[in-house]
Amino acid sequence: MRPIIFSSLLAGLLVQGTASAAINVIAYYRMGEDGTLTNGSAVDSSGNGNDILNAVNATGITVSTSDPAPGSTAYYTFDGSTQGFYSSNFAPDDNFGIEAWVKVGDLMQGNTTIFSTGGNDGGLQLSFDNGSLAGALASSSFVGDAYTPSSTDEWVHLALVRADGVTTYYVNGVAYGDSTSAGINSASTIHLGVSSGASAYFNGSIDEARIFTFDSGAFSTSDLLAVPEPSIALLGLFGFGGMLFARRRSA
């Protein structure tokens, strides 16, 4: 029985590690690793060159390594005063999503954007609103229920996915509701850590932010970074364990 259980666990990890093949990552902001804060820009690690070029006081942003988000080693910490990024939008208007790991630095801070493809012009928007983490169609309507962090030490994975006209808000990989409100404005501006017009700034940490696309009907929640992929070392450990079980059985 034990070898069967062990093999099932290994198979599950392997499936998880390849699940993201259904999506096309068009921008990936690692927020600290691999020179991803270069020349005042949030650098895109996807290979597509979609850097967020315009910064508001980027030199004051801290690259932190203590207690990173799952699957990460570094992240950006914003002080909530005058720090953030913005750039021309390159996301489509359907069959795409945004996601990020977020840690709120001040649970009493005012309302502000965390990560958005639309500013105030109808894009997908992850935000801090009235003490909770929310998903919205910017300046239009909220999507699903908001999530209230337990403390300033809690990393929370947030995602908004628009698939065939339906936008769904995910918290830690779980759907918190959806919306069929009006379409997305793909000509608006991307914001990270700052609201449109620099009207408010996020106090907290952001990590592993992505924008991705997918074919109609192809998206799965397993495509999100809510649960990090297994490392090569972990897969090797499971493989070694499988060999031990096989030897015991043959003995």
N, C-alpha and C positions, 0 to 999 in steps of 0.2 A: 504493500500500500504506500509506503513512504516514497519509493522512487516515482510512483505515478503522481503523487501530490507535488513533488519537487519539480518534475517535468512540466506540470501544468503551470506552476509559478513562473518558471523560466519562459515558457511559451507566451504567457501573458505579458511579461516584460518585453519580449521581442516584438510582439504586436504593438505595444505602446510606443516602442522606439521608432516604428516605421509608419505610425498612423498619420503623421502630418503630410504624407505624400499627396493627399487630396487637395491641399491648399498651396497657393503660390505666394510666398512671402515677398512683398514688394518693398518693405522697409523694416529694418530691425535695429532698434536702438538699445545696445547692450548697457549703456549708462555706466561706463567705468572701465570695462575690459578693452584691451586691444586698441588703445588710443582713441576711445570713443568720445572724448571731449577735446577736440583739436581745433585750434584757431577760432575759438569761440563758437563752434558749431556742434550740434549733436550729430555725430557721424553714423551713417547707415552701414551696418555690417552685413547686409544681405548681398552686397555686390552690385546693386542697382544704382548706386550713387545718389540716393534720395536723402541727402543730408538735410537737416533742418538748419538752414544757413543763418537766419537772423536771430541774434541773441539780445536779451536784456540783461546786462551786467553778468555775463557768463563767467567772468573771472572770479566772482564771489561764490559760485556753485562748488560745493564740496563733493569730492569723490570719496565715498566711505567704503570701508571693507569690513567693519564690525557688524556681525549678525545680518548677513545679506539675505535676500529673498531665496527661496528654494531653487536650487540649480544654478545659482549665481555666485560670484565672488566679489562683486563691487557694484555700487549704485550711486545715483545722484541724490544729494540732500539739498533741498531748497529752503531758504530761511523765511519765505513768506513776505519779503519786503520788496525787492526789485530784481527778481531773477526769473528767467523763463526763455522760451524759444518760440519762434513762429516762422512759417514759410509758406510758399504757394502750395496749394493742394494738388496731389497727384493721385488721390484715391478715386475710384469710380463711383457710380451712384447706386449700384446694386450688386449683390453677391460678393460682399467683402466684409471685413471685420477689423476692429481694433482691440488691443488688449494691453494690459500692463500690470505689474505688481506694484502695490501702493502701500505705504505706511504713513499714516496721518501724524504730523508732528504736534498739532494743537487741535484738540477736539472741540475747542470753543472758537476757532477761527471763522471768519466770514465765508460766504459762498464764493467759490472760485472753480475755474476749470483745472482739471488735472491733465487730460489728454483729449484732444478734439480734432476732427477733420473739418470743422465748420464754423468756428467762432460763434457769431450770433446769426448765422445764415443757413441753418438747417442741416448741419453735418452731424455725424455721430459724436457724442460728447460724454466722457467720463468726468464726473465732477464731485466736489464736496459741497453739499447743500443742506443747510439747517441741521448740522451735526451728523450727517450721514453721507455715505458714498452712494452716488446715484448714477443712473444711465439715462440719457436723454437724446432727443432730436433737438439740437440747439435752437433756442428761441421758439420752439414749437410745443413740445410736450415731453413729460417724463416717460420712461419705459419701465414698466414693472415696479416692484417694490425697492425701496432704498435699503441699504445695509448699514447698521451702526457698529463701528469697530469697538471691541471690548477695551482697548487701551492704545496708547501711542507706541506700543511694542509689537503690535500685531501686523504682520504682512497679510494683505488681502489681494487676491487676484481678481481683476475686473475685466470684463469683455463686453462689447456690443457687436452683434453680428446681424447684418441685414441680408436676408436670403429670400429671393423672389418676392420682394416687397414687404416682408415681415421682419421687423427689428426685434431682437431678443437680447435681454440684459442677463449676463451671467456673473455670479459671484462665487469664486472658488470652484468653478466648473459646473455650478448648479444654476439652472434657469430660474430667474426671479420675476419673470413676466415678459410680455411682448407687446408690440404695437404695430398697427397697420396705418399709422398716420402718413401724411403726405411725404412725397419723395425727397431724396437727398439732393442738396446743392453741391455738386462736385467742383464748382468754380470758386469756392470759398477758401479760407485760410486755415492751415494746420497750426494748432497751439499746443505747447507742452509746458506745464507748470505756470501758465499765465492765461488769464482770460482775454477775450477779444478787446482790443483797444487799450491793453495794459491796465484794465480797470480793477483787477484783483490778482493776487499772486498766491500760489499754493505753498503752505508751510508743511513740509514733510519730505518723504523719500519716494522716488519713482525708479523702477527697474524693469528691464526686459520688455520694453514697449515694442509692439509690432503692428504693422498694417498688412493685411493679407487679402487675397482674392481666391475665388473658387468657382468651379462650374456649378450651374444650377442643380440642386439636389445632392451635391457632393460633400457639403460640410458635415462634420461630426464634432461633438464636444471634445472628443479625444484629440482633436487637432490643436486645442488650446494649450498654452503653457502652464495651466493651473496645476498639473502634476508633471514635474520635470522628467525628461527621458532618463532611463538608467544609464549609468556611466559604463565605460568599457571595463573598468575594474570590477564593477558589480556583476556584470554579465560573466566576466571571467571567474569570479567567485562562485557563481551558480554553476558554471560549467565544471569547475573543479569539484564542487559538491556532488554533481551528478556522477562523476567518475568514481568517487568514493562509494556512493551507493551501489554502483554497478559492480565494483570489486567485492563489496560485502555480499552481494547477492550471489556472485559466482563462487564465493568461498563456501 
